[in-house]
Structures are given as C-alpha cells and as structure tokens.
Amino acid sequence: MTFAEFQASRKWYDNLEAVNPDAFGSKAGYAYLRNELYIDDVASWNDPIRLAHGRWYLCIANCDWQSDDLEELEQRLYQWAVREGYEI
C-alpha cells in the first residue's frame, strides 16, 4: 500500500472510541486501515487552549504530536504502521 492508498483508507468518525476500543477517551477524528489506527480531531475536545497548538493529535508508543498539518501526522502514522508490520 502506498501512502496515497493509506490516506484513501481514512474515514471520519464522530466517536473513534466506538469503532476502536484502543481509542479510549477519543472523540471525533479519522481512522485508517479498517479502523485500526487513528488521528484525533482536537476541535472535538472543546479545549481552546489545547486547540491553539494544532487541530490534529497523534500518539504512538508514548510519543505524541499535535499539528494543523494532517498530512504530516498521516505520514508519521503510515511510516510507523509499515515498520510495525501492519497489513497495509
């Protein structure tokens, strides 16, 4: 799977936790690869201070990034999924 195909697997959910139990506490955002991976939409957190640091939030293995650049975070998530052997 190419990065473009990975991006094309993206689906919007108003409640990520409902489609992926690992997304505990997550609200809205995008899920990828049959809902196995996700990026949170910080706007759904109703926290203007946190939102000031960027709209999108990604946490992988106790490292986190927050940015307005969704594609940058998708690239990180894609590269990690490839390294971890996800079926992509």
TORLO-415849 format. One record per residue (C-alpha): residue in one letter; x, y, z. Coordinates in nm, 2 decimals. Each point is the difference from the previous one (the first is absolute). Example, Ala and Ser with C-alpha at 12.3 -4.5 7.8 and 13.67 -1.06 7.14 Angstrom:
// TORLO-415849
@residuo a px 1.23 py -0.45 pz 0.78 .
@residuo s px 0.14 py 0.34 pz -0.07 .
END
This chain:
// TORLO-415849
@residuo m px 0.00 py 0.00 pz 0.00 .
@residuo t px 0.13 py 0.34 pz -0.09 .
@residuo f px -0.03 py 0.31 pz 0.22 .
@residuo a px -0.28 py 0.13 pz -0.23 .
@residuo e px -0.19 py -0.33 pz 0.04 .
@residuo f px 0.05 py 0.02 pz 0.38 .
@residuo q px -0.15 py 0.35 pz -0.01 .
@residuo a px -0.29 py -0.13 pz -0.21 .
@residuo s px -0.08 py -0.25 pz 0.27 .
@residuo r px -0.08 py 0.30 pz 0.23 .
@residuo k px -0.36 py 0.01 pz 0.14 .
@residuo w px -0.15 py 0.27 pz 0.22 .
@residuo y px -0.17 py -0.10 pz 0.33 .
@residuo d px -0.17 py 0.22 pz 0.26 .
@residuo n px 0.10 py -0.26 pz 0.26 .
@residuo l px 0.33 py -0.18 pz -0.06 .
@residuo e px -0.04 py -0.20 pz 0.32 .
@residuo a px -0.32 py -0.16 pz -0.14 .
@residuo v px 0.20 py -0.15 pz -0.30 .
@residuo n px 0.33 py -0.07 pz 0.18 .
@residuo p px 0.01 py -0.09 pz 0.37 .
@residuo d px 0.37 py 0.10 pz 0.01 .
@residuo a px -0.12 py 0.36 pz -0.07 .
@residuo f px -0.11 py 0.03 pz 0.36 .
@residuo g px -0.11 py 0.35 pz 0.07 .
@residuo s px 0.02 py 0.11 pz -0.36 .
@residuo k px -0.28 py 0.20 pz -0.15 .
@residuo a px -0.01 py 0.09 pz -0.37 .
@residuo g px 0.27 py -0.06 pz -0.25 .
@residuo y px 0.13 py -0.22 pz -0.29 .
@residuo a px 0.05 py -0.37 pz 0.01 .
@residuo y px 0.23 py -0.19 pz -0.24 .
@residuo l px 0.05 py -0.36 pz -0.11 .
@residuo r px -0.33 py -0.16 pz 0.10 .
@residuo n px -0.02 py 0.24 pz 0.30 .
@residuo e px 0.32 py -0.15 pz 0.15 .
@residuo l px 0.18 py 0.34 pz 0.02 .
@residuo y px -0.13 py 0.35 pz 0.06 .
@residuo i px 0.08 py 0.37 pz 0.03 .
@residuo d px -0.21 py 0.21 pz 0.24 .
@residuo d px -0.18 py 0.32 pz -0.09 .
@residuo v px 0.10 py 0.24 pz 0.29 .
@residuo a px -0.29 py 0.23 pz -0.10 .
@residuo s px -0.24 py -0.27 pz 0.14 .
@residuo w px 0.17 py 0.02 pz 0.35 .
@residuo n px -0.16 py 0.34 pz 0.07 .
@residuo d px 0.33 py 0.13 pz 0.13 .
@residuo p px 0.10 py 0.33 pz -0.16 .
@residuo i px 0.34 py 0.01 pz 0.17 .
@residuo r px 0.09 py -0.34 pz -0.14 .
@residuo l px -0.14 py 0.08 pz -0.34 .
@residuo a px 0.24 py 0.30 pz -0.02 .
@residuo h px 0.28 py -0.26 pz -0.05 .
@residuo g px -0.16 py -0.16 pz -0.30 .
@residuo r px -0.31 py -0.17 pz -0.12 .
@residuo w px 0.13 py -0.35 pz -0.03 .
@residuo y px 0.15 py -0.23 pz 0.27 .
@residuo l px 0.19 py -0.32 pz -0.05 .
@residuo c px 0.14 py -0.22 pz 0.28 .
@residuo i px 0.23 py -0.30 pz -0.09 .
@residuo a px 0.18 py -0.20 pz 0.27 .
@residuo n px 0.00 py 0.28 pz 0.26 .
@residuo c px 0.12 py 0.26 pz -0.25 .
@residuo d px -0.26 py 0.26 pz -0.11 .
@residuo w px -0.03 py 0.27 pz -0.26 .
@residuo q px -0.25 py 0.27 pz -0.05 .
@residuo s px -0.02 py 0.20 pz -0.32 .
@residuo d px -0.23 py 0.18 pz -0.25 .
@residuo d px 0.18 py -0.20 pz -0.27 .
@residuo l px -0.20 py -0.32 pz -0.02 .
@residuo e px 0.21 py -0.14 pz -0.29 .
@residuo e px 0.32 py 0.02 pz 0.22 .
@residuo l px -0.17 py -0.20 pz 0.27 .
@residuo e px -0.14 py -0.25 pz -0.25 .
@residuo q px 0.36 py -0.05 pz -0.14 .
@residuo r px 0.12 py -0.07 pz 0.36 .
@residuo l px -0.28 py -0.25 pz 0.05 .
@residuo y px 0.05 py -0.17 pz -0.33 .
@residuo q px 0.38 py -0.04 pz 0.05 .
@residuo w px -0.06 py -0.14 pz 0.35 .
@residuo a px -0.26 py -0.24 pz -0.13 .
@residuo v px 0.24 py -0.13 pz -0.27 .
@residuo r px 0.28 py -0.05 pz 0.26 .
@residuo e px -0.24 py -0.18 pz 0.24 .
@residuo g px -0.11 py -0.24 pz -0.27 .
@residuo y px -0.36 py 0.11 pz -0.04 .
@residuo e px -0.18 py -0.16 pz -0.29 .
@residuo i px 0.01 py 0.29 pz -0.24 .
END
